[in-house]
């Protein structure tokens, strides 16, 4: 509550609308990878197009979809192929075509059609052609608040003495909410029991935990559903890692590590406001698949950056953030399992004083 009150006092006098026409506001490129999203892709893009920001580019990356996603986008948004030089800043799967709309209403929209390479590879392809100083990476089916970009970009302008390299915000559950014309108009409690439990988890774990880590400047994870990054630092770090399923966490850790190794003061900021809404899994099978991916991503990231483990050279990152994730995120399940197993065995052997 103390941190929420601090944030409220800090932003109470802020008029985010002032940022809209401001020449000081950094340019933004939204990157939205899509794979086999034919059923919803038109509405998803419509939602992104409703977001207002003065200097905004929206890049939808079709990652080798096997359905008719690209054909539907071409028809719905008057897209034609355009010639564009693609800087080879980050190596990706081949780009087959880049589309731009002939309709002035969609002039901010670019569609990239490329060979399948996964989400990380798609984001890297988007980074290569992004014109914005800040890249905002989103899941294409997420719904953003209308002022989300103003709020997520504000820390890049105001942290004196430290370079803000990444920001994230609260992701909320959109199940059972009312959405009209790409905008969320009414918030409802999810009907599914699983979705209700996840809504609680998102508040308890993701909101409160990440607020605390942000205050300490020890945050290791910006949600892949919605996060903003300093493009120049992302490129300096080599972009997203295509060899892990936890590309969002791995990138943040690598960016932090890079800044430490360069001896540059930096910050990773978490904004405790709902900026993005996403559909949560409603079946056990889909939930298991999601959590399996999250767990594997954590393990792979901690393995690849094991040099950080209790390494004082990396300050808080090495001495607190990484060890916490190692013991309380990666090792929590096996520690709890063996703890319960030990308790049961001791009970059977009569070694527990009831």
Steps between C-alpha positions, in 0.01 A plus 500: 500500500787735580646456151157549339451822697846617395418437134163675532658811655771499236256486208209698646608823337604335174298585193578217263313678220780759495726226367277440199608795284833555678814500288689371803301178508711223346383324187350155557479187289250235612610148404226236486595148382219285363485131409183336368280778643262513204186480715578816699781684319280772347343593834839479671655748259193723527558512876863610449395767252268661756796590724591866481860618508656771288804322356388137479580213268312169518682197362314169475731209424340200331724213609447264209134434582352197324148646497372797299611768749702698247224491238244628752730783610571602140128515421385669821768771514565571131855371520746498212858378488757771552873515444687565822863459588533273802810565710663172598535606862378166633504175304154354436317259275451645148240772457278422200321833469412823677154650455381857546146631470381724218231630738609812690304382803745212539821685416657399833464130419773277358456125448805277472460158340789267585594137523409327824760542772307539824399799710854616584606489134188694401573770756858524371366547146279778632793663680700505176246723325363691801547875472409579862747581775292282731369159398183373667462124469148364537306181443281572200184387682553731799287810556685814605355784704465818296760682711730199537774638276509835681540328835754242392720755323497760779780336706733530199466878530525560872765278666787744544843345541394154385419377153167318494551194280164328544155557648199277556154533643221302659349229281139418593267215410249589227285184526127594514577870450307694237700611195357723228683617188834393640449683833426355842181672618400298806701296750336182629616226732593190296235228502753216482639383835849463350487852359386638839797335672735646239348846546582474871849370421568787261423749778674318785812380325552705188381840624627507858818302438611697198422832668742410778773387262456816293545719808826315573598522131532122501222403257599212271182455300288720276192315378514386138137609469591868532840657553695802377873497430773742400560384142866598488580291809301204366700514176829535689408183690423309179121498519283215623653158559336252263634198691280537807126490563541774762621770262337783699679426829827410328511833316449703818773305683738542204428873476564545871819298475613709203446827688698367798786387279506842331496672838189700412233598758159372395151417619225252414162643599167332579181707478233384750202580277295275269640578156429175317225237501544141387296181484603246765489122444169344604598133472754308705677377187562849362598631844751215543650579161533868593660434838731237351624764255547757777694253716723384216566863407607579857730197518659578163557866590655421838717232339624730224582778747638287785805729513278745690443261793623677816742703289565833678621651173134526396379662821134443589451301180756238602461507876121514540289489181660196337531296825136575583382371163727196536378395844141628510391466136704222341568285807175566689313197361773237568574648844130484594468147358796361693390690811156333490660162419738535795208593728300193388797266550571640846130458585506135390814437705341662804764772519249786511385622837131566441 
